[in-house]
């Protein structure tokens, strides 16, 4: 079992969890409604793809670099963020607080475009990005 902790102060940030494969539909978006559960309780997965800011415009990235990242059609921007983000169900997270300045979202919730929007409640270090907007897993 894995328990996530703050890299700054060591505070516990999750319940004990087991690693599972990343769901294949993690990057899919669908319509304008709330989607079902991506991760079952007490499970986590690791996303090997870049996640979060900085966002790089398509014109800067170009088709060849985008294709190397698995993107084959023009999009507004590609993530230049870190690889290896852990994906957890929000109910399994503990000991965090929202970062008000990074709580941007779309119509129904947080979309994560501003980067980490959760901080460790004990030391204030940014530790996670919650995404719960409609049409996003």
N, CA, C and O atoms as a GROMACS GRO file, in nm:
protein
  548
    1UNK      N    1   0.083  -0.118   0.000
    1UNK     CA    2   0.000   0.000   0.000
    1UNK      C    3   0.088   0.125   0.000
    1UNK      O    4   0.194   0.128   0.062
    2UNK      N    5   0.041   0.226  -0.071
    2UNK     CA    6   0.112   0.353  -0.082
    2UNK      C    7   0.032   0.461  -0.010
    2UNK      O    8  -0.090   0.467  -0.023
    3UNK      N    9   0.101   0.544   0.064
    3UNK     CA   10   0.040   0.662   0.125
    3UNK      C   11   0.118   0.782   0.074
    3UNK      O   12   0.241   0.787   0.087
    4UNK      N   13   0.048   0.880   0.016
    4UNK     CA   14   0.115   1.000  -0.034
    4UNK      C   15   0.138   1.096   0.082
    4UNK      O   16   0.055   1.107   0.173
    5UNK      N   17   0.252   1.165   0.076
    5UNK     CA   18   0.288   1.259   0.181
    5UNK      C   19   0.344   1.386   0.119
    5UNK      O   20   0.392   1.384   0.006
    6UNK      N   21   0.338   1.494   0.192
    6UNK     CA   22   0.392   1.622   0.147
    6UNK      C   23   0.545   1.614   0.143
    6UNK      O   24   0.608   1.569   0.238
    7UNK      N   25   0.603   1.657   0.031
    7UNK     CA   26   0.748   1.658   0.017
    7UNK      C   27   0.812   1.764   0.105
    7UNK      O   28   0.932   1.757   0.134
    8UNK      N   29   0.733   1.862   0.148
    8UNK     CA   30   0.787   1.969   0.232
    8UNK      C   31   0.795   1.934   0.379
    8UNK      O   32   0.898   1.955   0.442
    9UNK      N   33   0.685   1.880   0.433
    9UNK     CA   34   0.681   1.857   0.578
    9UNK      C   35   0.652   1.713   0.618
    9UNK      O   36   0.658   1.679   0.736
   10UNK      N   37   0.619   1.628   0.521
   10UNK     CA   38   0.592   1.489   0.552
   10UNK      C   39   0.450   1.458   0.596
   10UNK      O   40   0.420   1.343   0.628
   11UNK      N   41   0.362   1.557   0.597
   11UNK     CA   42   0.223   1.533   0.638
   11UNK      C   43   0.156   1.433   0.545
   11UNK      O   44   0.182   1.433   0.424
   12UNK      N   45   0.072   1.349   0.599
   12UNK     CA   46  -0.002   1.250   0.520
   12UNK      C   47  -0.106   1.319   0.435
   12UNK      O   48  -0.183   1.402   0.484
   13UNK      N   49  -0.108   1.286   0.305
   13UNK     CA   50  -0.202   1.350   0.211
   13UNK      C   51  -0.300   1.253   0.146
   13UNK      O   52  -0.381   1.295   0.064
   14UNK      N   53  -0.294   1.126   0.182
   14UNK     CA   54  -0.390   1.030   0.124
   14UNK      C   55  -0.414   0.915   0.219
   14UNK      O   56  -0.341   0.893   0.316
   15UNK      N   57  -0.519   0.842   0.188
   15UNK     CA   58  -0.543   0.715   0.256
   15UNK      C   59  -0.446   0.614   0.195
   15UNK      O   60  -0.388   0.643   0.091
   16UNK      N   61  -0.428   0.496   0.256
   16UNK     CA   62  -0.345   0.393   0.193
   16UNK      C   63  -0.409   0.350   0.060
   16UNK      O   64  -0.530   0.330   0.052
   17UNK      N   65  -0.325   0.337  -0.044
   17UNK     CA   66  -0.376   0.312  -0.179
   17UNK      C   67  -0.295   0.205  -0.250
   17UNK      O   68  -0.180   0.178  -0.215
   18UNK      N   69  -0.357   0.144  -0.351
   18UNK     CA   70  -0.290   0.046  -0.438
   18UNK      C   71  -0.281   0.104  -0.578
   18UNK      O   72  -0.374   0.169  -0.626
   19UNK      N   73  -0.168   0.079  -0.644
   19UNK     CA   74  -0.150   0.129  -0.780
   19UNK      C   75  -0.219   0.038  -0.881
   19UNK      O   76  -0.211  -0.085  -0.872
   20UNK      N   77  -0.287   0.100  -0.976
   20UNK     CA   78  -0.354   0.032  -1.085
   20UNK      C   79  -0.314   0.098  -1.216
   20UNK      O   80  -0.258   0.208  -1.215
   21UNK      N   81  -0.341   0.034  -1.330
   21UNK     CA   82  -0.309   0.098  -1.458
   21UNK      C   83  -0.390   0.226  -1.478
   21UNK      O   84  -0.502   0.238  -1.430
   22UNK      N   85  -0.332   0.320  -1.549
   22UNK     CA   86  -0.401   0.445  -1.582
   22UNK      C   87  -0.518   0.414  -1.675
   22UNK      O   88  -0.496   0.348  -1.777
   23UNK      N   89  -0.639   0.457  -1.644
   23UNK     CA   90  -0.752   0.432  -1.733
   23UNK      C   91  -0.727   0.491  -1.872
   23UNK      O   92  -0.675   0.602  -1.884
   24UNK      N   93  -0.763   0.417  -1.976
   24UNK     CA   94  -0.735   0.461  -2.112
   24UNK      C   95  -0.813   0.587  -2.149
   24UNK      O   96  -0.772   0.659  -2.239
   25UNK      N   97  -0.922   0.614  -2.082
   25UNK     CA   98  -1.005   0.730  -2.114
   25UNK      C   99  -0.970   0.854  -2.034
   25UNK      O  100  -1.049   0.949  -2.031
   26UNK      N  101  -0.855   0.856  -1.968
   26UNK     CA  102  -0.819   0.967  -1.880
   26UNK      C  103  -0.818   1.103  -1.951
   26UNK      O  104  -0.853   1.204  -1.889
   27UNK      N  105  -0.780   1.108  -2.077
   27UNK     CA  106  -0.771   1.236  -2.149
   27UNK      C  107  -0.894   1.267  -2.233
   27UNK      O  108  -0.898   1.371  -2.299
   28UNK      N  109  -0.993   1.181  -2.232
   28UNK     CA  110  -1.113   1.206  -2.312
   28UNK      C  111  -1.200   1.310  -2.245
   28UNK      O  112  -1.207   1.319  -2.122
   29UNK      N  113  -1.266   1.388  -2.328
   29UNK     CA  114  -1.362   1.488  -2.279
   29UNK      C  115  -1.495   1.459  -2.346
   29UNK      O  116  -1.500   1.414  -2.460
   30UNK      N  117  -1.602   1.485  -2.274
   30UNK     CA  118  -1.730   1.449  -2.328
   30UNK      C  119  -1.835   1.550  -2.290
   30UNK      O  120  -1.866   1.569  -2.173
   31UNK      N  121  -1.889   1.616  -2.392
   31UNK     CA  122  -2.007   1.700  -2.377
   31UNK      C  123  -2.006   1.798  -2.262
   31UNK      O  124  -1.902   1.851  -2.224
   32UNK      N  125  -2.124   1.819  -2.208
   32UNK     CA  126  -2.144   1.916  -2.101
   32UNK      C  127  -2.222   1.848  -1.989
   32UNK      O  128  -2.342   1.871  -1.973
   33UNK      N  129  -2.155   1.766  -1.915
   33UNK     CA  130  -2.220   1.698  -1.805
   33UNK      C  131  -2.114   1.636  -1.716
   33UNK      O  132  -1.998   1.625  -1.754
   34UNK      N  133  -2.155   1.597  -1.598
   34UNK     CA  134  -2.061   1.535  -1.506
   34UNK      C  135  -2.036   1.391  -1.549
   34UNK      O  136  -2.129   1.318  -1.583
   35UNK      N  137  -1.910   1.352  -1.547
   35UNK     CA  138  -1.871   1.219  -1.588
   35UNK      C  139  -1.863   1.128  -1.467
   35UNK      O  140  -1.858   1.174  -1.353
   36UNK      N  141  -1.862   0.998  -1.492
   36UNK     CA  142  -1.852   0.902  -1.383
   36UNK      C  143  -1.714   0.905  -1.318
   36UNK      O  144  -1.632   0.991  -1.348
   37UNK      N  145  -1.693   0.812  -1.230
   37UNK     CA  146  -1.569   0.804  -1.154
   37UNK      C  147  -1.454   0.759  -1.244
   37UNK      O  148  -1.470   0.664  -1.320
   38UNK      N  149  -1.340   0.826  -1.236
   38UNK     CA  150  -1.221   0.783  -1.309
   38UNK      C  151  -1.145   0.678  -1.229
   38UNK      O  152  -1.107   0.574  -1.283
   39UNK      N  153  -1.122   0.704  -1.101
   39UNK     CA  154  -1.046   0.612  -1.016
   39UNK      C  155  -1.137   0.557  -0.906
   39UNK      O  156  -1.212   0.631  -0.842
   40UNK      N  157  -1.129   0.427  -0.886
   40UNK     CA  158  -1.204   0.364  -0.777
   40UNK      C  159  -1.141   0.404  -0.643
   40UNK      O  160  -1.022   0.437  -0.639
   41UNK      N  161  -1.217   0.403  -0.534
   41UNK     CA  162  -1.161   0.439  -0.404
   41UNK      C  163  -1.038   0.354  -0.371
   41UNK      O  164  -1.031   0.236  -0.403
   42UNK      N  165  -0.942   0.419  -0.307
   42UNK     CA  166  -0.819   0.356  -0.259
   42UNK      C  167  -0.731   0.300  -0.371
   42UNK      O  168  -0.653   0.207  -0.349
   43UNK      N  169  -0.744   0.358  -0.492
   43UNK     CA  170  -0.654   0.323  -0.601
   43UNK      C  171  -0.592   0.451  -0.657
   43UNK      O  172  -0.649   0.560  -0.645
   44UNK      N  173  -0.475   0.436  -0.717
   44UNK     CA  174  -0.412   0.548  -0.787
   44UNK      C  175  -0.343   0.494  -0.911
   44UNK      O  176  -0.315   0.375  -0.921
   45UNK      N  177  -0.317   0.584  -1.005
   45UNK     CA  178  -0.244   0.550  -1.126
   45UNK      C  179  -0.143   0.661  -1.151
   45UNK      O  180  -0.151   0.769  -1.092
   46UNK      N  181  -0.048   0.635  -1.238
   46UNK     CA  182   0.054   0.734  -1.272
   46UNK      C  183   0.040   0.767  -1.420
   46UNK      O  184   0.040   0.678  -1.505
   47UNK      N  185   0.028   0.897  -1.450
   47UNK     CA  186   0.015   0.943  -1.587
   47UNK      C  187   0.155   0.971  -1.642
   47UNK      O  188   0.224   1.059  -1.591
   48UNK      N  189   0.199   0.897  -1.746
   48UNK     CA  190   0.333   0.919  -1.800
   48UNK      C  191   0.344   1.044  -1.886
   48UNK      O  192   0.455   1.088  -1.917
   49UNK      N  193   0.231   1.102  -1.925
   49UNK     CA  194   0.231   1.218  -2.013
   49UNK      C  195   0.252   1.347  -1.934
   49UNK      O  196   0.224   1.352  -1.814
   50UNK      N  197   0.300   1.453  -2.001
   50UNK     CA  198   0.312   1.583  -1.933
   50UNK      C  199   0.175   1.631  -1.886
   50UNK      O  200   0.073   1.603  -1.949
   51UNK      N  201   0.175   1.704  -1.775
   51UNK     CA  202   0.050   1.752  -1.719
   51UNK      C  203   0.066   1.892  -1.664
   51UNK      O  204   0.163   1.921  -1.594
   52UNK      N  205  -0.029   1.980  -1.697
   52UNK     CA  206  -0.033   2.114  -1.640
   52UNK      C  207   0.057   2.215  -1.707
   52UNK      O  208   0.121   2.186  -1.808
   53UNK      N  209   0.062   2.336  -1.649
   53UNK     CA  210   0.143   2.442  -1.707
   53UNK      C  211   0.292   2.411  -1.695
   53UNK      O  212   0.331   2.330  -1.610
   54UNK      N  213   0.373   2.472  -1.776
   54UNK     CA  214   0.340   2.576  -1.874
   54UNK      C  215   0.275   2.517  -1.998
   54UNK      O  216   0.308   2.407  -2.041
   55UNK      N  217   0.182   2.593  -2.053
   55UNK     CA  218   0.113   2.554  -2.176
   55UNK      C  219   0.186   2.613  -2.294
   55UNK      O  220   0.218   2.732  -2.295
   56UNK      N  221   0.212   2.532  -2.394
   56UNK     CA  222   0.285   2.577  -2.512
   56UNK      C  223   0.190   2.582  -2.631
   56UNK      O  224   0.127   2.481  -2.662
   57UNK      N  225   0.178   2.696  -2.699
   57UNK     CA  226   0.087   2.707  -2.813
   57UNK      C  227   0.130   2.614  -2.927
   57UNK      O  228   0.248   2.587  -2.947
   58UNK      N  229   0.030   2.568  -3.002
   58UNK     CA  230   0.055   2.477  -3.114
   58UNK      C  231   0.160   2.535  -3.209
   58UNK      O  232   0.247   2.462  -3.256
   59UNK      N  233   0.152   2.663  -3.237
   59UNK     CA  234   0.247   2.726  -3.331
   59UNK      C  235   0.391   2.712  -3.281
   59UNK      O  236   0.484   2.704  -3.361
   60UNK      N  237   0.410   2.711  -3.151
   60UNK     CA  238   0.544   2.696  -3.093
   60UNK      C  239   0.590   2.550  -3.095
   60UNK      O  240   0.707   2.522  -3.119
   61UNK      N  241   0.498   2.458  -3.070
   61UNK     CA  242   0.532   2.317  -3.060
   61UNK      C  243   0.557   2.257  -3.199
   61UNK      O  244   0.659   2.192  -3.221
   62UNK      N  245   0.464   2.279  -3.290
   62UNK     CA  246   0.477   2.224  -3.425
   62UNK      C  247   0.433   2.080  -3.433
   62UNK      O  248   0.426   2.009  -3.332
   63UNK      N  249   0.402   2.036  -3.554
   63UNK     CA  250   0.345   1.904  -3.577
   63UNK      C  251   0.440   1.791  -3.538
   63UNK      O  252   0.396   1.692  -3.479
   64UNK      N  253   0.568   1.803  -3.569
   64UNK     CA  254   0.663   1.693  -3.541
   64UNK      C  255   0.677   1.669  -3.390
   64UNK      O  256   0.672   1.554  -3.346
   65UNK      N  257   0.694   1.775  -3.313
   65UNK     CA  258   0.707   1.758  -3.168
   65UNK      C  259   0.576   1.709  -3.106
   65UNK      O  260   0.577   1.627  -3.015
   66UNK      N  261   0.464   1.761  -3.156
   66UNK     CA  262   0.334   1.716  -3.105
   66UNK      C  263   0.314   1.568  -3.133
   66UNK      O  264   0.266   1.494  -3.046
   67UNK      N  265   0.351   1.523  -3.252
   67UNK     CA  266   0.336   1.381  -3.286
   67UNK      C  267   0.421   1.294  -3.194
   67UNK      O  268   0.378   1.186  -3.156
   68UNK      N  269   0.539   1.340  -3.158
   68UNK     CA  270   0.624   1.266  -3.064
   68UNK      C  271   0.558   1.253  -2.927
   68UNK      O  272   0.590   1.162  -2.851
   69UNK      N  273   0.466   1.344  -2.896
   69UNK     CA  274   0.392   1.340  -2.770
   69UNK      C  275   0.260   1.266  -2.783
   69UNK      O  276   0.182   1.258  -2.688
   70UNK      N  277   0.233   1.212  -2.903
   70UNK     CA  278   0.109   1.138  -2.923
   70UNK      C  279  -0.009   1.223  -2.965
   70UNK      O  280  -0.123   1.177  -2.958
   71UNK      N  281   0.014   1.348  -3.007
   71UNK     CA  282  -0.092   1.438  -3.052
   71UNK      C  283  -0.078   1.452  -3.203
   71UNK      O  284   0.025   1.497  -3.252
   72UNK      N  285  -0.182   1.415  -3.277
   72UNK     CA  286  -0.173   1.408  -3.422
   72UNK      C  287  -0.259   1.510  -3.495
   72UNK      O  288  -0.262   1.511  -3.618
   73UNK      N  289  -0.328   1.594  -3.424
   73UNK     CA  290  -0.409   1.700  -3.485
   73UNK      C  291  -0.386   1.828  -3.408
   73UNK      O  292  -0.360   1.824  -3.288
   74UNK      N  293  -0.396   1.942  -3.475
   74UNK     CA  294  -0.372   2.069  -3.405
   74UNK      C  295  -0.466   2.089  -3.286
   74UNK      O  296  -0.586   2.062  -3.294
   75UNK      N  297  -0.409   2.136  -3.176
   75UNK     CA  298  -0.484   2.173  -3.056
   75UNK      C  299  -0.438   2.313  -3.016
   75UNK      O  300  -0.337   2.362  -3.066
   76UNK      N  301  -0.511   2.376  -2.927
   76UNK     CA  302  -0.475   2.511  -2.886
   76UNK      C  303  -0.338   2.519  -2.821
   76UNK      O  304  -0.259   2.608  -2.852
   77UNK      N  305  -0.310   2.424  -2.731
   77UNK     CA  306  -0.183   2.425  -2.660
   77UNK      C  307  -0.154   2.285  -2.606
   77UNK      O  308  -0.246   2.206  -2.584
   78UNK      N  309  -0.028   2.256  -2.587
   78UNK     CA  310   0.016   2.130  -2.528
   78UNK      C  311   0.081   2.158  -2.394
   78UNK      O  312   0.144   2.262  -2.374
   79UNK      N  313   0.066   2.064  -2.303
   79UNK     CA  314   0.128   2.079  -2.172
   79UNK      C  315   0.278   2.066  -2.182
   79UNK      O  316   0.330   1.977  -2.251
   80UNK      N  317   0.348   2.154  -2.114
   80UNK     CA  318   0.492   2.144  -2.098
   80UNK      C  319   0.526   2.109  -1.954
   80UNK      O  320   0.639   2.127  -1.910
   81UNK      N  321   0.426   2.060  -1.881
   81UNK     CA  322   0.444   2.030  -1.739
   81UNK      C  323   0.519   1.900  -1.715
   81UNK      O  324   0.568   1.837  -1.808
   82UNK      N  325   0.528   1.864  -1.591
   82UNK     CA  326   0.600   1.744  -1.549
   82UNK      C  327   0.528   1.618  -1.590
   82UNK      O  328   0.406   1.616  -1.607
   83UNK      N  329   0.604   1.512  -1.606
   83UNK     CA  330   0.549   1.378  -1.632
   83UNK      C  331   0.539   1.304  -1.499
   83UNK      O  332   0.606   1.340  -1.402
   84UNK      N  333   0.456   1.201  -1.495
   84UNK     CA  334   0.450   1.116  -1.377
   84UNK      C  335   0.355   1.161  -1.269
   84UNK      O  336   0.373   1.126  -1.153
   85UNK      N  337   0.253   1.239  -1.305
   85UNK     CA  338   0.154   1.282  -1.205
   85UNK      C  339   0.073   1.163  -1.156
   85UNK      O  340   0.030   1.079  -1.236
   86UNK      N  341   0.053   1.155  -1.026
   86UNK     CA  342  -0.033   1.052  -0.968
   86UNK      C  343  -0.178   1.097  -0.982
   86UNK      O  344  -0.210   1.214  -0.962
   87UNK      N  345  -0.265   1.004  -1.016
   87UNK     CA  346  -0.408   1.031  -1.035
   87UNK      C  347  -0.484   0.959  -0.924
   87UNK      O  348  -0.479   0.836  -0.914
   88UNK      N  349  -0.554   1.036  -0.840
   88UNK     CA  350  -0.628   0.981  -0.727
   88UNK      C  351  -0.772   1.029  -0.732
   88UNK      O  352  -0.802   1.130  -0.795
   89UNK      N  353  -0.859   0.957  -0.667
   89UNK     CA  354  -0.996   1.004  -0.648
   89UNK      C  355  -0.995   1.113  -0.541
   89UNK      O  356  -0.926   1.098  -0.440
   90UNK      N  357  -1.069   1.222  -0.561
   90UNK     CA  358  -1.067   1.331  -0.462
   90UNK      C  359  -1.102   1.286  -0.319
   90UNK      O  360  -1.051   1.343  -0.223
   91UNK      N  361  -1.186   1.186  -0.304
   91UNK     CA  362  -1.224   1.139  -0.172
   91UNK      C  363  -1.113   1.070  -0.096
   91UNK      O  364  -1.124   1.048   0.024
   92UNK      N  365  -1.005   1.034  -0.165
   92UNK     CA  366  -0.892   0.968  -0.100
   92UNK      C  367  -0.784   1.066  -0.054
   92UNK      O  368  -0.686   1.026   0.008
   93UNK      N  369  -0.802   1.192  -0.085
   93UNK     CA  370  -0.704   1.296  -0.049
   93UNK      C  371  -0.736   1.347   0.092
   93UNK      O  372  -0.852   1.364   0.128
   94UNK      N  373  -0.632   1.370   0.169
   94UNK     CA  374  -0.645   1.420   0.306
   94UNK      C  375  -0.548   1.536   0.327
   94UNK      O  376  -0.448   1.546   0.255
   95UNK      N  377  -0.575   1.622   0.423
   95UNK     CA  378  -0.479   1.722   0.467
   95UNK      C  379  -0.443   1.828   0.366
   95UNK      O  380  -0.330   1.876   0.364
   96UNK      N  381  -0.539   1.866   0.279
   96UNK     CA  382  -0.512   1.971   0.181
   96UNK      C  383  -0.614   2.083   0.193
   96UNK      O  384  -0.724   2.064   0.246
   97UNK      N  385  -0.576   2.200   0.143
   97UNK     CA  386  -0.666   2.315   0.136
   97UNK      C  387  -0.655   2.375  -0.004
   97UNK      O  388  -0.552   2.360  -0.071
   98UNK      N  389  -0.760   2.442  -0.049
   98UNK     CA  390  -0.758   2.506  -0.180
   98UNK      C  391  -0.667   2.629  -0.178
   98UNK      O  392  -0.655   2.698  -0.077
   99UNK      N  393  -0.604   2.654  -0.291
   99UNK     CA  394  -0.525   2.775  -0.312
   99UNK      C  395  -0.616   2.869  -0.390
   99UNK      O  396  -0.632   2.851  -0.511
  100UNK      N  397  -0.676   2.970  -0.325
  100UNK     CA  398  -0.777   3.054  -0.392
  100UNK      C  399  -0.731   3.117  -0.523
  100UNK      O  400  -0.810   3.127  -0.617
  101UNK      N  401  -0.608   3.160  -0.533
  101UNK     CA  402  -0.560   3.226  -0.655
  101UNK      C  403  -0.548   3.130  -0.773
  101UNK      O  404  -0.533   3.174  -0.887
  102UNK      N  405  -0.555   3.001  -0.747
  102UNK     CA  406  -0.542   2.901  -0.854
  102UNK      C  407  -0.668   2.818  -0.868
  102UNK      O  408  -0.662   2.703  -0.911
  103UNK      N  409  -0.781   2.873  -0.833
  103UNK     CA  410  -0.906   2.799  -0.838
  103UNK      C  411  -0.985   2.827  -0.965
  103UNK      O  412  -1.108   2.827  -0.963
  104UNK      N  413  -0.914   2.852  -1.075
  104UNK     CA  414  -0.981   2.876  -1.202
  104UNK      C  415  -1.054   2.754  -1.251
  104UNK      O  416  -1.015   2.640  -1.223
  105UNK      N  417  -1.160   2.780  -1.324
  105UNK     CA  418  -1.237   2.668  -1.376
  105UNK      C  419  -1.322   2.712  -1.492
  105UNK      O  420  -1.315   2.825  -1.539
  106UNK      N  421  -1.402   2.622  -1.535
  106UNK     CA  422  -1.494   2.651  -1.644
  106UNK      C  423  -1.633   2.667  -1.584
  106UNK      O  424  -1.649   2.740  -1.486
  107UNK      N  425  -1.731   2.601  -1.638
  107UNK     CA  426  -1.867   2.630  -1.594
  107UNK      C  427  -1.911   2.560  -1.466
  107UNK      O  428  -1.992   2.614  -1.392
  108UNK      N  429  -1.859   2.440  -1.438
  108UNK     CA  430  -1.913   2.363  -1.326
  108UNK      C  431  -1.811   2.327  -1.218
  108UNK      O  432  -1.846   2.263  -1.119
  109UNK      N  433  -1.687   2.366  -1.235
  109UNK     CA  434  -1.588   2.327  -1.135
  109UNK      C  435  -1.448   2.369  -1.174
  109UNK      O  436  -1.429   2.458  -1.257
  110UNK      N  437  -1.351   2.305  -1.112
  110UNK     CA  438  -1.210   2.335  -1.135
  110UNK      C  439  -1.160   2.259  -1.257
  110UNK      O  440  -1.194   2.142  -1.277
  111UNK      N  441  -1.078   2.326  -1.340
  111UNK     CA  442  -1.027   2.258  -1.459
  111UNK      C  443  -0.876   2.235  -1.454
  111UNK      O  444  -0.823   2.168  -1.542
  112UNK      N  445  -0.806   2.288  -1.356
  112UNK     CA  446  -0.665   2.262  -1.339
  112UNK      C  447  -0.572   2.340  -1.428
  112UNK      O  448  -0.451   2.317  -1.425
  113UNK      N  449  -0.623   2.431  -1.509
  113UNK     CA  450  -0.537   2.501  -1.605
  113UNK      C  451  -0.432   2.590  -1.539
  113UNK      O  452  -0.331   2.622  -1.602
  114UNK      N  453  -0.454   2.630  -1.416
  114UNK     CA  454  -0.360   2.718  -1.347
  114UNK      C  455  -0.254   2.642  -1.268
  114UNK      O  456  -0.176   2.703  -1.195
  115UNK      N  457  -0.253   2.511  -1.282
  115UNK     CA  458  -0.155   2.431  -1.209
  115UNK      C  459  -0.205   2.392  -1.072
  115UNK      O  460  -0.326   2.396  -1.047
  116UNK      N  461  -0.116   2.355  -0.982
  116UNK     CA  462  -0.159   2.307  -0.851
  116UNK      C  463  -0.255   2.404  -0.783
  116UNK      O  464  -0.227   2.523  -0.769
  117UNK      N  465  -0.371   2.350  -0.741
  117UNK     CA  466  -0.471   2.432  -0.673
  117UNK      C  467  -0.502   2.380  -0.532
  117UNK      O  468  -0.593   2.431  -0.466
  118UNK      N  469  -0.427   2.280  -0.487
  118UNK     CA  470  -0.438   2.229  -0.351
  118UNK      C  471  -0.302   2.240  -0.285
  118UNK      O  472  -0.199   2.210  -0.346
  119UNK      N  473  -0.302   2.283  -0.160
  119UNK     CA  474  -0.178   2.295  -0.082
  119UNK      C  475  -0.186   2.206   0.041
  119UNK      O  476  -0.295   2.173   0.088
  120UNK      N  477  -0.072   2.169   0.092
  120UNK     CA  478  -0.065   2.095   0.217
  120UNK      C  479  -0.122   2.185   0.327
  120UNK      O  480  -0.080   2.300   0.342
  121UNK      N  481  -0.216   2.134   0.404
  121UNK     CA  482  -0.278   2.213   0.510
  121UNK      C  483  -0.178   2.244   0.622
  121UNK      O  484  -0.196   2.341   0.695
  122UNK      N  485  -0.076   2.164   0.635
  122UNK     CA  486   0.020   2.182   0.744
  122UNK      C  487   0.126   2.287   0.711
  122UNK      O  488   0.157   2.372   0.795
  123UNK      N  489   0.183   2.284   0.588
  123UNK     CA  490   0.294   2.376   0.558
  123UNK      C  491   0.265   2.473   0.444
  123UNK      O  492   0.343   2.565   0.421
  124UNK      N  493   0.154   2.455   0.371
  124UNK     CA  494   0.117   2.547   0.264
  124UNK      C  495   0.180   2.522   0.130
  124UNK      O  496   0.157   2.598   0.036
  125UNK      N  497   0.260   2.418   0.116
  125UNK     CA  498   0.326   2.386  -0.011
  125UNK      C  499   0.224   2.334  -0.112
  125UNK      O  500   0.143   2.248  -0.078
  126UNK      N  501   0.225   2.384  -0.238
  126UNK     CA  502   0.135   2.330  -0.340
  126UNK      C  503   0.166   2.182  -0.363
  126UNK      O  504   0.282   2.144  -0.384
  127UNK      N  505   0.062   2.098  -0.358
  127UNK     CA  506   0.085   1.953  -0.366
  127UNK      C  507   0.002   1.881  -0.471
  127UNK      O  508   0.036   1.768  -0.506
  128UNK      N  509  -0.105   1.941  -0.522
  128UNK     CA  510  -0.192   1.867  -0.614
  128UNK      C  511  -0.277   1.961  -0.696
  128UNK      O  512  -0.292   2.079  -0.665
  129UNK      N  513  -0.332   1.906  -0.803
  129UNK     CA  514  -0.426   1.978  -0.888
  129UNK      C  515  -0.556   1.901  -0.891
  129UNK      O  516  -0.561   1.789  -0.942
  130UNK      N  517  -0.660   1.961  -0.836
  130UNK     CA  518  -0.792   1.897  -0.841
  130UNK      C  519  -0.862   1.940  -0.969
  130UNK      O  520  -0.863   2.058  -1.004
  131UNK      N  521  -0.920   1.842  -1.039
  131UNK     CA  522  -0.998   1.868  -1.160
  131UNK      C  523  -1.134   1.803  -1.138
  131UNK      O  524  -1.144   1.682  -1.120
  132UNK      N  525  -1.239   1.886  -1.142
  132UNK     CA  526  -1.373   1.831  -1.122
  132UNK      C  527  -1.478   1.903  -1.207
  132UNK      O  528  -1.597   1.899  -1.176
  133UNK      N  529  -1.434   1.967  -1.313
  133UNK     CA  530  -1.527   2.038  -1.400
  133UNK      C  531  -1.605   1.937  -1.484
  133UNK      O  532  -1.561   1.824  -1.505
  134UNK      N  533  -1.721   1.980  -1.532
  134UNK     CA  534  -1.798   1.894  -1.620
  134UNK      C  535  -1.717   1.861  -1.745
  134UNK      O  536  -1.635   1.943  -1.787
  135UNK      N  537  -1.737   1.749  -1.801
  135UNK     CA  538  -1.675   1.696  -1.921
  135UNK      C  539  -1.528   1.660  -1.905
  135UNK      O  540  -1.465   1.618  -2.002
  136UNK      N  541  -1.470   1.673  -1.785
  136UNK     CA  542  -1.331   1.636  -1.760
  136UNK      C  543  -1.326   1.523  -1.659
  136UNK      O  544  -1.399   1.524  -1.560
  137UNK      N  545  -1.240   1.425  -1.683
  137UNK     CA  546  -1.222   1.316  -1.586
  137UNK      C  547  -1.136   1.364  -1.472
  137UNK      O  548  -1.108   1.287  -1.380
   0.00000   0.00000   0.00000
